[in-house]
Amino acid sequence: MSGNPDDPPIERRSHPRMAVLKDGTIITEDVKVACSVRNQHAHGAELRVDPGVVVPDRFVLHIHADGVEYRAVVRWRRNERLGIQIY
């Protein structure tokens, strides 16, 4: 049985996300890649990079507005979007 199309979507995330728009830098030993942080929570974030940019599975994320760096691992990829876990 399907729900009413007017019903709001069911939230399946275990941590609520805050929509943000912050500039960031993905940092590895070899390269620095500009990105934008689109949503963020205590354990992760969604990043956007330019189309065609190759991002490794593990990196350091520097968020300019907050002046902080996080170690990050990619949990999912969809085109230029990346879901990361930070620790």
FENURGI-V194768 format. One record per pair of residues at least 12 apart in sequence whose ideal C-beta (glycine too) atoms are under 8 Angstrom apart, sorted by the first residue. I is the first residue (numbers start at 1). J is the second residue. Records with the same first field share a line. If there is no record, write none. Layout:
I->J / J
//
This chain:
15->41 / 42 / 43 / 44
16->41
17->39 / 40 / 41 / 46
18->39 / 40 / 41
19->38 / 39
20->37 / 38 / 39 / 40
21->36 / 37 / 38
22->36 / 37 / 40 / 63 / 64 / 65 / 66
23->35 / 36 / 37 / 63 / 64 / 65
24->36 / 37 / 47 / 61 / 62 / 63 / 64
25->61 / 62 / 64
26->47 / 49 / 55 / 59 / 60 / 61 / 72
27->59 / 60 / 61 / 62 / 69
28->56 / 59 / 60
33->49 / 53 / 55
34->49 / 50
35->47 / 48 / 49 / 61 / 82
36->48
37->61 / 63
38->81
43->85 / 86 / 87
44->75 / 83 / 84 / 85 / 86
45->61 / 72 / 83 / 84 / 86
46->81 / 82 / 83 / 84
47->61 / 81 / 82 / 84
48->80 / 81 / 82
49->80 / 82
50->80
51->79 / 80
53->80
55->74 / 82
56->74
57->73 / 74
58->71 / 72 / 73 / 74
59->71 / 72
60->72
61->84 / 86
70->86 / 87
71->86 / 87
72->84 / 85 / 86 / 87
73->85 / 87
//
